[in-house]
Structure formats: C-alpha cells, structure tokens
C-alpha cells in the first residue's frame, strides 16, 4: 500500500545518499545536499577535478544510459571546468563512464 511505497522511497533515498557519500569520499569531493531536486548545484558530487553524477540501481541486471543525462552532465561540467563522470553500481560493482577525450587526457597525464 501507500505505507510500503513511502518506506521504499525512504530506503532508496538512504541508499542514494550512501552512494553519494561513498563517491565524495573516494574522489575527495563534497556531496551536494538536495542533488537532483533543483537547478543549483544539480549533480551529486564535486571534487577539484570531477563533476560526478551518481545513478542508483537496485538489484538490476542492466542499467540504461540516456543521452540527455550525459549531455546535461557534460554541459554543467564544462561550465565548471571539471571532468564529467557518470557513476553507477551494478551487481555490487562500481562503474564510471567518461567522455573518451577526458579519459585519454587522464591516461596521458598519468604516463
């Protein structure tokens, strides 16, 4: 019923917050309070180098990446002079998606 839907939403919000905090810790960044709910500081985590959008998957066998999400993330990252990163967890493994040019620049910097 309605009560189980409320509890499910609370559980998802807590899981999403935990994912964002984990990401902020990994990349020495900060989590944005209210991310996804407004236009100001919209993405989930910012570090000195990255603008990271977290996507929560729940027991999924797949995750669908939407072009519009990538374009919006990339545009906001460009405005902030940060590298856009899409991060998601799938089957207990964490993945990141980068624009290939950004990935190649990171690889070149590391050599």
C-alpha positions as CSV (number, residue, x, y, z in Angstrom):
1,X,0.0,0.0,0.0
2,X,0.9,3.6,0.4
3,X,3.0,3.0,3.6
4,X,5.2,0.5,1.8
5,X,5.7,2.9,-1.1
6,X,6.8,5.6,1.4
7,X,9.2,3.1,3.1
8,X,10.5,2.1,-0.3
9,X,11.2,5.7,-1.2
10,X,12.9,6.3,2.1
11,X,15.1,3.2,1.6
12,X,16.0,4.4,-1.9
13,X,16.8,7.9,-0.7
14,X,19.1,6.5,2.1
15,X,20.8,4.1,-0.4
16,X,21.3,7.0,-2.8
17,X,22.8,9.2,-0.1
18,X,25.2,6.4,1.0
19,X,26.3,6.1,-2.7
20,X,26.9,9.8,-3.0
21,X,28.8,9.9,0.3
22,X,31.0,7.0,-0.8
23,X,31.7,8.7,-4.1
24,X,32.5,12.0,-2.4
25,X,35.0,10.2,-0.1
26,X,36.6,8.3,-3.0
27,X,37.2,11.4,-5.0
28,X,37.9,13.8,-2.1
29,X,34.9,15.8,-3.1
30,X,31.7,17.0,-1.5
31,X,28.2,15.8,-1.8
32,X,25.5,18.3,-2.9
33,X,22.6,18.5,-0.5
34,X,19.4,18.1,-2.4
35,X,21.1,17.0,-5.6
36,X,18.7,16.1,-8.3
37,X,16.0,18.3,-6.8
38,X,16.9,21.7,-8.1
39,X,18.9,23.6,-10.7
40,X,21.5,25.0,-8.4
41,X,24.5,22.6,-7.9
42,X,22.4,19.8,-9.6
43,X,24.9,16.9,-9.8
44,X,25.7,14.7,-6.8
45,X,29.4,15.1,-6.1
46,X,32.0,17.7,-6.9
47,X,35.8,17.4,-6.5
48,X,38.5,19.7,-7.6
49,X,38.8,17.8,-10.9
50,X,35.4,16.0,-11.4
51,X,31.7,16.6,-11.6
52,X,30.1,13.3,-10.7
53,X,26.5,12.2,-11.3
54,X,25.6,9.1,-9.3
55,X,22.8,6.7,-10.6
56,X,21.4,4.2,-8.2
57,X,20.5,0.8,-9.5
58,X,18.6,-1.6,-7.3
59,X,19.1,-5.3,-7.9
60,X,19.2,-4.6,-11.7
61,X,20.9,-6.8,-14.3
62,X,21.3,-3.8,-16.5
63,X,21.4,0.0,-16.5
64,X,20.2,2.2,-19.3
65,X,22.3,5.3,-20.0
66,X,20.3,8.2,-21.5
67,X,21.9,10.6,-24.0
68,X,20.2,13.6,-22.4
69,X,21.7,12.8,-19.0
70,X,25.2,12.6,-20.5
71,X,24.7,15.9,-22.4
72,X,23.4,17.8,-19.4
73,X,26.2,16.5,-17.2
74,X,28.8,17.4,-19.8
75,X,27.4,20.9,-20.2
76,X,27.4,21.6,-16.5
77,X,31.0,20.2,-16.1
78,X,32.2,22.4,-19.0
79,X,30.8,25.5,-17.2
80,X,32.6,24.5,-14.0
81,X,35.8,23.4,-15.8
82,X,35.5,19.9,-14.4
83,X,35.6,16.5,-16.0
84,X,32.0,14.9,-16.2
85,X,31.7,11.5,-14.7
86,X,28.7,9.2,-14.6
87,X,29.0,6.7,-11.7
88,X,26.7,3.7,-11.1
89,X,26.8,0.5,-9.2
90,X,25.6,-2.8,-10.8
91,X,25.7,-6.2,-9.2
92,X,27.9,-5.0,-6.3
93,X,30.5,-3.4,-8.7
94,X,31.1,0.3,-9.2
95,X,31.5,1.7,-12.7
96,X,32.3,5.1,-14.1
97,X,31.6,6.5,-17.6
98,X,33.8,9.2,-19.1
99,X,34.0,11.1,-22.4
100,X,36.8,9.3,-24.3
101,X,38.8,12.5,-24.8
102,X,38.7,13.1,-21.0
103,X,39.8,9.5,-20.4
104,X,42.7,9.8,-22.9
105,X,43.8,13.1,-21.3
106,X,43.8,11.4,-17.8
107,X,45.8,8.5,-19.2
108,X,48.3,10.8,-20.9
109,X,48.7,12.8,-17.6
110,X,49.5,9.6,-15.7
111,X,52.3,8.5,-18.0
